[in-house]
Amino acid sequence: MANLSMKTMIAALLAGSIAATAGGVAFAKTDGQAFDPAKVQQRIEKRVDKALSGTDASTDQKKQVSSILQAAFTDTKAFHAQRVENRKAMEAAMQAPTIDPAKIEQIRAEQMKIADASSKRFTKALTEAGTVLNATQRQAFFKNWTMRGEHHRKRG
């Protein structure tokens, strides 16, 4: 049973990291304005609060989880510019008069390195956040965190 719980937690971590990454990029520039760390902090705190609603998580636990996730978002913010540059490079390579498969593969490999680094950072953050919570809180957190992302994907 312990293995099943670990597998479930890992699946939730991966889904959560994907949702966090996608959500972070989406709300960082929704209004075309410059990045506002205070707004990001508020949104993370609100999301953590919702993910832990109905649990006995203390205010201190919620603050710790929010701080861990905020640090991860800050650390991965730089990846956004790299992803944008790589998308532009891929577009240019695909529209060139002659297709250069080696160049396209180089760009693709770089995108995967960035995605892997981002995923590792968020997975580390979610793992750290999980250690702040007891088993029941952790299960509720990851269930609610993942459900939020699935809800948004269904809306389109």
C-alpha positions as CSV (number, residue, x, y, z in Angstrom):
1,M,0.0,0.0,0.0
2,A,2.9,2.4,0.7
3,N,4.1,2.0,-2.9
4,L,0.7,2.8,-4.2
5,S,0.6,6.0,-2.1
6,M,4.1,7.0,-3.3
7,K,3.0,6.3,-6.9
8,T,-0.1,8.4,-6.4
9,M,1.9,11.2,-4.9
10,I,4.5,11.1,-7.7
11,A,1.6,11.3,-10.3
12,A,0.1,14.2,-8.4
13,L,3.5,15.9,-8.2
14,L,4.0,15.6,-12.0
15,A,0.5,16.8,-12.8
16,G,0.9,19.6,-10.3
17,S,4.2,20.7,-11.7
18,I,2.8,20.8,-15.2
19,A,-0.3,22.8,-14.0
20,A,1.9,25.1,-11.9
21,T,4.2,25.8,-14.8
22,A,1.4,26.4,-17.2
23,G,-0.6,28.4,-14.7
24,G,2.4,30.5,-13.7
25,V,3.1,31.5,-17.3
26,A,-0.5,32.2,-17.9
27,F,-1.1,34.5,-15.0
28,A,2.3,36.2,-15.2
29,K,1.4,38.3,-18.2
30,T,-2.4,38.0,-18.6
31,D,-3.0,41.8,-18.9
32,G,0.1,42.6,-20.9
33,Q,1.6,44.4,-17.9
34,A,5.0,43.8,-16.4
35,F,5.5,40.9,-14.0
36,D,4.2,41.8,-10.6
37,P,5.6,39.6,-7.8
38,A,3.0,40.8,-5.3
39,K,0.2,39.5,-7.6
40,V,1.9,36.2,-8.1
41,Q,2.4,35.9,-4.4
42,Q,-1.3,36.6,-3.8
43,R,-2.4,34.0,-6.4
44,I,-0.1,31.3,-5.0
45,E,-1.4,32.0,-1.5
46,K,-5.0,31.9,-2.7
47,R,-4.4,28.6,-4.6
48,V,-2.6,27.0,-1.6
49,D,-5.5,28.1,0.7
50,K,-8.0,26.5,-1.7
51,A,-6.0,23.4,-2.1
52,L,-5.8,23.0,1.7
53,S,-9.4,24.1,2.5
54,G,-11.2,21.5,4.5
55,T,-8.0,20.3,6.1
56,D,-6.6,21.1,9.5
57,A,-3.5,22.8,8.0
58,S,-2.4,25.7,10.1
59,T,-1.8,29.2,8.9
60,D,2.0,28.6,9.4
61,Q,1.8,25.4,7.2
62,K,0.0,27.3,4.5
63,K,2.6,30.1,4.6
64,Q,5.4,27.7,4.4
65,V,3.9,25.9,1.4
66,S,3.2,29.2,-0.3
67,S,6.8,30.4,0.3
68,I,8.2,27.2,-1.2
69,L,6.0,27.5,-4.3
70,Q,6.7,31.2,-4.7
71,A,10.4,30.5,-4.6
72,A,10.0,27.9,-7.3
73,F,8.0,30.2,-9.5
74,T,10.6,32.9,-9.1
75,D,13.4,30.4,-10.0
76,T,11.7,29.3,-13.1
77,K,10.5,32.7,-14.4
78,A,13.8,33.0,-16.4
79,F,12.9,29.9,-18.3
80,H,10.0,31.7,-19.9
81,A,12.2,34.0,-22.0
82,Q,14.3,31.0,-23.1
83,R,11.1,29.2,-24.2
84,V,10.0,32.2,-26.2
85,E,13.4,32.5,-27.9
86,N,13.4,28.8,-28.8
87,R,9.8,29.0,-30.2
88,K,11.0,32.0,-32.4
89,A,14.1,30.0,-33.5
90,M,12.0,27.0,-34.3
91,E,9.6,29.1,-36.3
92,A,12.5,30.7,-38.2
93,A,14.1,27.3,-38.9
94,M,10.9,25.8,-40.2
95,Q,10.2,28.8,-42.5
96,A,13.8,28.9,-43.8
97,P,14.2,28.3,-47.6
98,T,16.1,25.1,-46.7
99,I,15.2,22.8,-43.7
100,D,18.2,22.1,-41.5
101,P,17.3,19.0,-39.5
102,A,20.3,19.3,-37.3
103,K,19.4,22.9,-36.3
104,I,15.8,21.9,-35.7
105,E,16.9,19.0,-33.5
106,Q,19.2,21.3,-31.5
107,I,16.3,23.7,-30.8
108,R,14.1,20.8,-29.8
109,A,16.7,19.4,-27.5
110,E,17.2,22.8,-25.9
111,Q,13.4,23.1,-25.4
112,M,13.4,19.7,-23.6
113,K,16.3,20.8,-21.4
114,I,14.3,23.9,-20.3
115,A,11.2,21.8,-19.8
116,D,13.1,19.3,-17.7
117,A,14.8,21.9,-15.6
118,S,11.4,23.7,-15.0
119,S,9.7,20.4,-14.1
120,K,12.5,19.4,-11.8
121,R,12.3,22.7,-9.9
122,F,8.6,22.5,-9.5
123,T,8.6,18.9,-8.5
124,K,11.3,19.7,-5.9
125,A,9.1,22.5,-4.6
126,L,6.0,20.3,-4.4
127,T,8.0,17.6,-2.6
128,E,9.3,20.2,-0.1
129,A,5.8,21.5,0.3
130,G,4.6,17.9,0.9
131,T,7.0,17.5,3.8
132,V,5.4,20.5,5.6
133,L,2.1,18.6,5.6
134,N,0.9,15.4,7.3
135,A,-0.3,12.5,5.1
136,T,-4.0,13.6,5.1
137,Q,-3.2,17.2,4.4
138,R,-0.8,16.2,1.6
139,Q,-3.4,13.9,0.0
140,A,-6.0,16.7,0.0
141,F,-3.5,19.3,-1.2
142,F,-2.4,17.3,-4.2
143,K,-5.9,16.2,-5.1
144,N,-7.2,19.8,-5.0
145,W,-4.1,21.2,-6.7
146,T,-4.4,18.7,-9.6
147,M,-8.2,19.1,-9.8
148,R,-7.8,22.8,-10.3
149,G,-5.6,22.3,-13.3
150,E,-7.9,19.7,-14.8
151,H,-10.9,22.1,-14.3
152,H,-9.1,24.8,-16.2
153,R,-8.1,22.4,-19.0
154,K,-11.7,21.2,-19.5
155,R,-12.9,24.8,-19.8
156,G,-10.6,25.3,-22.7
